[in-house]
Amino acid sequence: MVIEGSSFLLTVLWKYYGPEEPNPVRRAVLDSTYFLHPDVVAQTKGLPIVRARRLTSPERKNTVAADGDFVSDNFPPDYVFRAAMTDTRDQGSTQLSHIYGGNGEARDAFLYTNLANLCLMPSFLAKFADTDASTVTLLKQCAYVLYGFNPRREVNVQSVNPELRGRLKLATPLKKPLHSALAGLRDAKFLRAKAAGYLFTPEGAVNDTDPWVAEMVIRRQATVEATPLTDNHR
């Protein structure tokens, strides 16, 4: 016997959308997933916020590991995501998801706190971001149309629906620069992560005198970067 819950969820979604809906999970993802505003994400220049990654055994949570990375559970990406919007997140019913998050990618500091790689989903749908191939592909297309984020050239640009951009929900953007919002955060764990490596100077420029940031800049430049869809193609 296979015990699973996806068939029940599909039944519920078909009752909500109607039996004529060909892909209820895709529609539910589009209707309920929130992304950060492109203007906010653009301030990061496609780079991660702090030198952090998911910990591995036997590393201790919220410490700096032997390789110099701050290691934690979901604290760093969750913290910077909330700092990059003005909306209040309901922790009990939503889950932060990494768009490129499987196959050990959460242990990649380039992707872990990269705002272009994060989205907020209802908890009951979030598992699809890890296990459902069509949802994974959809989220990667969303990151492409919003931010030009296509770090591994996995998105087939020609196959992206030009109307996708208009379907996406955006969190309310900050009224001040992102670096100013982050500068005001005094959580002790976040300060330890910043000490390991931090994207911004106090003035808000990319701190490429920090060796880790300089390494991330080289990594970004070495990646064949995609060009965001223009308004003519949205």
KEKOL-257894 format. One line per 3 residues: number of its first residue (from 1); for each residue x, y, z of C-alpha. Coordinates in Angstrom, 2 decimals, always signed. Each point is the difference from the previous one (the first is absolute). Example, Ala and Ser with C-alpha at 12.3 -4.5 7.8 and 13.67 -1.06 7.14 Angstrom:
1	+12.30,-4.50,+7.80; +1.37,+3.44,-0.66
! end
This chain:
1	+0.00,+0.00,+0.00; +1.24,+3.50,-0.85; -1.04,+2.62,+2.51
4	+0.02,+3.45,-1.56; -1.90,+3.27,+0.05; +0.42,+1.40,-3.50
7	-3.13,-1.66,-1.41; -2.12,+1.53,+2.77; +1.52,+3.44,-0.63
10	-0.73,-0.32,-3.72; -3.60,-0.89,+0.79; -0.35,+3.06,+2.20
13	+1.59,+2.28,-2.59; -2.23,-1.36,-2.78; -3.03,+0.69,+2.16
16	+1.26,+3.55,+0.53; +0.97,+0.78,-3.60; -2.41,-2.33,-1.78
19	+0.64,-3.32,-1.76; +0.83,+1.77,-3.27; +3.23,+1.41,+1.50
22	+2.79,-2.01,-1.72; +2.72,+0.65,+2.59; -1.42,+0.99,+3.39
25	+3.36,-0.16,+1.82; +1.64,+2.39,-2.48; -2.92,+2.40,+0.30
28	+0.03,-0.18,+3.80; +3.74,+0.72,+0.04; -0.48,+3.05,-2.23
31	-2.97,+1.21,+2.02; +1.65,-0.24,+3.42; +3.80,+0.28,-0.30
34	+1.62,+3.34,+0.78; +3.29,+1.27,-1.36; +2.04,+3.02,+1.04
37	-0.31,+3.13,-2.10; +2.54,+0.12,-2.86; +1.08,+3.52,+0.99
40	+1.03,-1.30,+3.42; +1.76,-3.08,-1.35; +1.85,+2.10,-2.59
43	+1.83,+1.76,+2.83; +1.84,-3.26,+0.75; +1.49,-0.17,-3.54
46	-0.93,-3.69,-0.13; +2.16,-0.81,+3.04; -0.76,-1.65,+3.36
49	-0.42,+2.15,+3.10; +2.19,-1.84,+2.50; +2.56,-2.77,-0.03
52	-2.30,-2.76,+1.22; -1.15,-3.47,-0.93; -1.98,-2.87,+1.46
55	+1.94,-1.90,+2.62; +1.06,-3.62,-0.31; +0.62,-2.53,+2.75
58	+1.89,+0.40,+2.34; +0.15,+3.80,-0.44; -1.59,+2.08,+2.75
61	-2.92,+2.21,-0.96; +0.55,+3.76,-0.15; +3.78,-0.19,+0.08
64	+2.79,+0.67,-2.48; +1.21,-3.29,-1.45; +3.57,-1.00,-0.77
67	-0.37,+1.19,-3.60; -0.99,+3.49,+1.18; -3.72,-0.25,-0.81
70	-2.64,+0.84,+2.58; -2.10,-3.16,+0.27; -3.61,-0.14,+1.09
73	-3.39,-1.47,-0.79; -2.41,+2.33,-1.84; +0.75,+3.04,+2.16
76	+2.24,+2.06,-2.36; -2.16,-0.15,-3.17; -3.20,+0.45,+2.00
79	+1.44,+2.98,+1.84; +1.21,+1.87,-3.09; -3.21,-0.77,-1.91
82	-2.13,+1.58,+2.71; +2.35,+2.99,+0.11; -0.46,+0.56,-3.74
85	-3.76,+0.64,+0.15; -2.45,+1.99,+2.11; -2.68,-2.69,+0.23
88	-0.36,-2.08,+3.16; +0.40,-3.71,-0.52; -2.25,-2.52,+1.72
91	+2.57,-2.53,+1.17; -2.59,-2.69,+0.68; -1.43,-0.29,-3.51
94	+2.86,+0.95,-2.32; +3.38,-1.47,-0.81; +3.03,+1.61,-1.58
97	+1.18,-2.04,-2.99; +3.25,-0.02,-1.94; -0.66,+0.02,-3.73
100	+3.32,-1.70,-0.63; -0.07,-2.00,+3.20; +0.35,-3.70,-0.66
103	+3.01,-2.23,-0.60; +2.06,+1.66,+2.71; -0.46,+3.51,-1.39
106	-1.05,+1.25,+3.45; +3.61,-0.67,+1.01; +1.18,+2.41,-2.69
109	+0.64,+3.44,+1.50; -0.58,+1.65,-3.40; -3.60,-1.21,-0.01
112	-0.94,-0.22,+3.67; -0.68,+3.68,+0.77; -0.31,+1.21,-3.59
115	-3.31,+1.89,-0.06; -0.57,-0.98,-3.63; -0.06,-3.62,+1.15
118	-2.73,+0.38,+2.63; -3.77,-0.02,+0.00; -2.73,-0.32,+2.62
121	-2.56,-2.76,-0.45; -2.97,-1.32,+1.99; +1.27,-2.84,+2.17
124	-2.32,-2.52,-1.61; +1.54,+0.68,-3.42; +3.64,+0.50,+0.97
127	+0.94,-3.67,-0.29; -0.71,+0.20,-3.72; +2.94,+2.43,-0.31
130	+2.26,-2.92,+0.88; -1.75,-3.05,-1.42; -2.16,+0.97,-2.97
133	+2.02,+0.51,-3.19; -2.60,+2.25,-1.66; -0.16,+2.27,+3.06
136	+3.80,+0.18,+0.19; +0.13,+0.99,-3.67; -2.75,+2.58,+0.49
139	+1.77,+1.68,+2.92; +3.24,+0.17,-1.97; -1.88,+1.66,-2.85
142	-1.44,+2.50,+2.51; +3.49,+0.86,+1.26; +1.07,+0.53,-3.59
145	-2.81,+2.33,-1.03; +0.24,+2.03,+3.21; +3.74,+0.25,+0.53
148	+1.78,-1.51,-3.01; +1.17,-2.69,+2.44; +0.99,-3.07,-1.95
151	+3.27,-1.04,+1.70; +0.28,-3.42,-1.59; -1.69,+0.75,-3.31
154	-2.72,-2.46,+0.89; -2.80,+2.25,-1.20; -0.87,-0.43,-3.65
157	-0.57,+3.67,-0.73; -1.96,-0.70,-3.19; -2.52,-2.13,+1.93
160	-0.87,+2.66,+2.58; -3.56,+1.26,-0.38; +0.14,+3.77,-0.70
163	-3.05,+0.46,+2.25; +1.67,-1.61,+3.03; +1.36,+3.29,+1.38
166	-3.49,+1.42,+0.33; -1.16,-3.01,+2.04; +2.58,+0.33,+2.77
169	-0.69,+1.46,+3.43; +2.53,+2.37,+1.51; +0.55,+0.85,+3.64
172	-0.31,+3.69,+0.86; +3.42,+1.59,-0.65; +2.06,+1.90,+2.53
175	-0.29,+3.77,+0.20; +3.73,+0.32,+0.71; +3.11,-1.61,-1.49
178	+0.49,-3.65,+0.86; +3.43,+0.61,+1.56; -1.59,+2.52,+2.39
181	-2.65,-2.50,+1.06; +2.63,-2.70,+0.57; +2.28,+2.39,+1.91
184	-2.69,+0.44,+2.62; -0.30,-3.71,+0.76; +1.67,-0.83,+3.29
187	-0.74,-3.70,+0.45; +3.12,-1.64,+1.45; -0.10,-2.91,-2.46
190	-0.28,+2.34,-2.95; +2.93,+2.07,+1.25; +2.11,-3.16,+0.19
193	-0.98,-0.84,-3.57; +0.93,+3.51,-1.14; +3.38,-0.34,+1.66
196	+0.68,-3.11,-2.10; -0.65,+1.92,-3.22; -2.45,+2.76,-0.92
199	-1.10,+1.44,-3.33; -0.26,+3.73,+0.74; +2.28,+2.77,+1.16
202	-1.53,+2.49,+2.49; -0.72,+2.25,-2.99; -1.87,-2.76,-1.82
205	+2.53,-0.92,-2.68; +1.01,-3.58,-0.69; +2.86,-0.64,+2.43
208	+2.39,-1.63,-2.45; +2.92,+0.66,+2.36; -1.44,-2.81,+2.11
211	+1.72,-3.15,-1.35; -3.20,-2.02,+0.14; -2.02,+2.64,-1.87
214	+2.77,+0.25,-2.60; -0.21,-3.77,-0.43; -3.78,+0.23,-0.47
217	+0.45,+2.73,-2.62; +2.41,-2.23,-1.92; -2.45,-2.87,+0.32
220	-2.82,+2.11,-1.40; +2.14,+1.26,-2.86; +1.14,-3.52,-0.81
223	-3.60,-1.09,-0.32; -1.59,+0.55,-3.36; -2.62,+2.48,+1.10
226	-3.36,+0.32,-1.67; -1.54,+3.27,-1.03; -3.36,+0.79,+1.67
229	-3.02,+0.04,-2.25; -0.65,+3.50,-1.28; -3.39,+1.64,+0.23
232	-0.47,-0.86,-3.69; +0.23,-3.70,+0.87; -2.09,-0.02,+3.17
! end
